[in-house]
Amino acid sequence: RKTGKTVSTKYYADPFVIFHHINAYEEDGHVVFDLITYQDSNLYDMFYIHNMKQDVDKFIETNKDLSRPTCQRFVLPLNIDK
């Protein structure tokens, strides 16, 4: 903030893991951001070297049950104290 004061506002959402930030911008007094999210952190398991060294068919079979990505948009107001 321009005043240098800490904003005490907290926003809450269901838990998720962020893998990519797609987009973010400010519009009409809100911060809008789009994220690729997952229900759990199991997707990171596929990046272990021993998993990546598997042949393609084995790799696909091993990772087929990982949580699927979801695109989520969050719109947070900037001026809630006004």
C-alpha positions as CSV (number, residue, x, y, z in Angstrom):
1,R,0.0,0.0,0.0
2,K,1.0,3.6,-0.5
3,T,0.6,4.2,3.2
4,G,3.1,1.5,4.1
5,K,0.6,-0.1,6.5
6,T,0.1,-3.8,6.5
7,V,-3.2,-5.0,5.2
8,S,-4.8,-7.2,7.7
9,T,-7.4,-8.7,5.3
10,K,-7.3,-12.4,4.9
11,Y,-8.8,-14.5,2.1
12,Y,-9.7,-18.1,2.6
13,A,-10.2,-20.9,0.1
14,D,-10.2,-24.7,0.1
15,P,-6.7,-26.2,0.1
16,F,-5.0,-26.8,-3.2
17,V,-1.5,-27.0,-4.8
18,I,-0.5,-24.4,-7.4
19,F,1.6,-25.6,-10.3
20,H,1.4,-22.6,-12.7
21,H,0.2,-19.1,-12.6
22,I,-1.6,-18.4,-15.8
23,N,-2.5,-14.8,-15.6
24,A,-2.9,-11.9,-13.2
25,Y,-4.2,-8.3,-13.5
26,E,-6.0,-5.5,-11.7
27,E,-9.4,-4.5,-12.9
28,D,-12.1,-2.3,-11.3
29,G,-10.5,-2.4,-7.8
30,H,-9.9,-6.1,-7.8
31,V,-6.9,-8.3,-8.4
32,V,-7.8,-11.1,-10.8
33,F,-5.6,-14.2,-11.1
34,D,-5.9,-17.5,-12.8
35,L,-4.1,-20.6,-11.5
36,I,-3.6,-24.2,-12.5
37,T,-4.4,-26.1,-9.3
38,Y,-4.4,-29.7,-8.1
39,Q,-6.2,-31.3,-5.2
40,D,-3.0,-32.7,-3.7
41,S,0.8,-32.6,-4.1
42,N,1.1,-36.1,-5.6
43,L,1.9,-34.6,-9.0
44,Y,5.4,-33.8,-7.9
45,D,6.1,-37.5,-7.4
46,M,6.3,-37.9,-11.2
47,F,9.3,-35.6,-11.3
48,Y,11.6,-37.9,-9.2
49,I,14.4,-39.1,-11.4
50,H,13.6,-42.8,-10.9
51,N,10.1,-42.1,-12.2
52,M,11.3,-40.1,-15.2
53,K,13.7,-42.9,-16.2
54,Q,10.8,-45.4,-16.7
55,D,9.8,-46.2,-20.2
56,V,6.9,-44.2,-21.5
57,D,4.2,-46.8,-21.0
58,K,5.2,-47.5,-17.4
59,F,5.4,-43.8,-16.7
60,I,1.9,-43.2,-18.0
61,E,0.6,-46.2,-16.0
62,T,2.3,-45.1,-12.8
63,N,1.0,-41.5,-13.0
64,K,-2.5,-42.1,-14.5
65,D,-4.3,-41.7,-11.1
66,L,-2.7,-38.4,-10.1
67,S,-5.1,-35.5,-9.5
68,R,-6.2,-33.7,-12.6
69,P,-5.3,-30.1,-13.2
70,T,-8.1,-27.5,-12.8
71,C,-8.1,-23.8,-13.9
72,Q,-9.3,-21.6,-11.1
73,R,-9.9,-17.8,-11.2
74,F,-9.8,-15.8,-8.0
75,V,-11.1,-12.2,-7.8
76,L,-10.0,-10.4,-4.7
77,P,-11.2,-6.8,-3.8
78,L,-8.5,-4.3,-3.1
79,N,-10.5,-1.6,-1.4
80,I,-12.5,-3.5,1.2
81,D,-11.9,-0.9,3.9
82,K,-13.6,1.9,1.9
